[in-house]
Amino acid sequence: MFKDNLIQLRKLQNMTQEDIAEKVGVSRQAVAKWESGETTPDLEKARLLAGALGVSLDDLTNYEPAENMGLSVPPKGRYLFGVVTVGEKGQIVIPVKARKVFDISTGDQLVVLGKEGEGIAMIKSDEFLALADMIKGAEER
């Protein structure tokens, strides 16, 4: 898991083992051993490594592509929660992990935004209205 994520992320960012080694403060051989699974970095080096690759430490060490439609680790702060099915009346069920990450509870209202050709986004209505008020206030000045 860790070694596969490391290799995939390094290659996605067109980085060499030398590039990674320089950013983390280790030798290229240490990176090669991590990628082969021969050794693993200590916690501090793993944290630096995750930062250099732009992902969370949890995703670097625990992300399972097989559980996420075969896709690689998403950038830090971005998520792939899985696939939802649209019901007969247009309803969807928001995955539990998404509800936890974005603190969505029963009864919360969401604003649904969209842009043709790009997709749909949802934001909590109170956060959307606060943003709209802030924009309105800036325009009035």
C-alpha positions as CSV (number, residue, x, y, z in Angstrom):
1,M,0.0,0.0,0.0
2,F,2.5,2.6,1.1
3,K,5.2,1.7,-1.4
4,D,2.7,1.5,-4.2
5,N,1.2,4.9,-3.3
6,L,4.7,6.4,-3.1
7,I,5.7,5.1,-6.5
8,Q,2.5,6.2,-8.1
9,L,2.5,9.7,-6.6
10,R,6.2,10.3,-7.5
11,K,5.6,9.3,-11.1
12,L,2.4,11.3,-11.4
13,Q,4.4,14.4,-10.4
14,N,7.2,13.6,-12.7
15,M,9.7,13.4,-9.8
16,T,12.7,11.2,-9.6
17,Q,13.9,9.3,-6.5
18,E,16.6,11.9,-6.2
19,D,14.0,14.7,-6.2
20,I,12.1,13.0,-3.4
21,A,15.3,12.3,-1.4
22,E,16.3,16.0,-1.6
23,K,12.9,17.2,-0.4
24,V,12.8,14.8,2.5
25,G,16.5,15.0,3.4
26,V,17.5,11.4,2.8
27,S,19.6,9.5,0.2
28,R,18.2,8.2,-3.1
29,Q,18.9,4.7,-1.8
30,A,16.6,5.3,1.1
31,V,13.8,6.2,-1.3
32,A,14.6,3.2,-3.4
33,K,14.3,1.0,-0.3
34,W,10.9,2.6,0.6
35,E,9.7,1.9,-2.9
36,S,10.8,-1.7,-2.9
37,G,9.2,-2.2,0.5
38,E,12.5,-3.2,2.1
39,T,12.1,-0.4,4.7
40,T,9.7,2.3,5.6
41,P,10.4,5.9,6.7
42,D,10.1,7.0,10.3
43,L,7.1,9.1,11.1
44,E,8.8,12.5,10.6
45,K,10.2,11.5,7.2
46,A,6.8,10.1,6.2
47,R,5.2,13.4,7.2
48,L,7.7,15.3,5.0
49,L,7.2,12.9,2.2
50,A,3.4,13.4,2.3
51,G,4.0,17.1,2.2
52,A,6.4,16.9,-0.7
53,L,3.8,14.8,-2.6
54,G,0.9,17.1,-1.7
55,V,-1.2,14.4,0.0
56,S,-2.2,13.7,3.6
57,L,-0.1,11.3,5.6
58,D,-3.1,9.0,6.1
59,D,-3.7,8.8,2.3
60,L,0.0,8.2,1.6
61,T,0.1,5.3,4.1
62,N,-3.4,3.9,3.9
63,Y,-5.1,4.7,0.6
64,E,-6.3,1.7,-1.3
65,P,-6.9,2.3,-5.0
66,A,-8.9,-0.9,-5.3
67,E,-11.4,0.6,-2.9
68,N,-11.6,3.8,-4.9
69,M,-12.4,2.7,-8.4
70,G,-8.7,2.1,-9.1
71,L,-7.8,5.8,-8.9
72,S,-4.6,7.1,-7.3
73,V,-4.4,9.1,-4.1
74,P,-6.2,12.4,-4.5
75,P,-4.4,15.7,-3.7
76,K,-4.6,16.9,-0.1
77,G,-8.0,18.3,0.7
78,R,-9.7,16.6,-2.2
79,Y,-11.8,13.5,-1.9
80,L,-13.2,10.6,-3.8
81,F,-16.2,9.4,-1.8
82,G,-17.4,6.8,-4.3
83,V,-20.3,6.5,-6.6
84,V,-23.9,7.4,-5.7
85,T,-27.1,6.3,-7.5
86,V,-29.7,8.9,-8.4
87,G,-33.1,7.6,-7.3
88,E,-36.4,7.8,-9.2
89,K,-37.2,11.2,-7.8
90,G,-33.6,12.6,-8.1
91,Q,-32.6,11.8,-4.6
92,I,-29.0,10.7,-3.7
93,V,-27.4,9.4,-0.5
94,I,-24.3,11.3,0.5
95,P,-21.6,8.8,1.6
96,V,-21.0,8.6,5.4
97,K,-17.3,9.7,5.0
98,A,-18.4,12.8,3.0
99,R,-21.0,13.7,5.7
100,K,-18.3,13.4,8.4
101,V,-15.7,15.4,6.5
102,F,-18.1,18.2,5.7
103,D,-20.1,18.0,9.0
104,I,-23.4,17.3,7.2
105,S,-26.2,16.2,9.5
106,T,-29.8,15.1,9.2
107,G,-31.9,18.2,8.5
108,D,-29.1,20.3,7.1
109,Q,-29.9,22.2,3.9
110,L,-27.6,22.2,0.9
111,V,-27.5,24.5,-2.1
112,V,-26.9,22.6,-5.4
113,L,-24.8,24.6,-7.9
114,G,-23.9,23.5,-11.4
115,K,-22.1,24.5,-14.5
116,E,-23.0,22.9,-17.8
117,G,-20.3,20.6,-19.1
118,E,-18.5,20.6,-15.7
119,G,-20.8,19.2,-13.1
120,I,-22.7,19.7,-9.9
121,A,-21.5,21.0,-6.5
122,M,-23.2,21.2,-3.1
123,I,-22.5,23.5,-0.2
124,K,-24.3,24.0,3.1
125,S,-26.9,26.7,2.7
126,D,-25.7,28.7,5.7
127,E,-22.2,28.8,4.4
128,F,-23.4,29.7,0.9
129,L,-25.6,32.6,2.3
130,A,-22.7,33.8,4.5
131,L,-20.5,33.9,1.4
132,A,-23.2,35.7,-0.6
133,D,-23.6,38.3,2.1
134,M,-19.8,38.8,2.2
135,I,-19.7,39.4,-1.6
136,K,-22.7,41.7,-1.4
137,G,-21.1,43.7,1.3
138,A,-17.9,44.0,-0.7
139,E,-19.8,45.2,-3.8
140,E,-21.7,47.9,-1.7
141,R,-18.4,49.5,-0.5
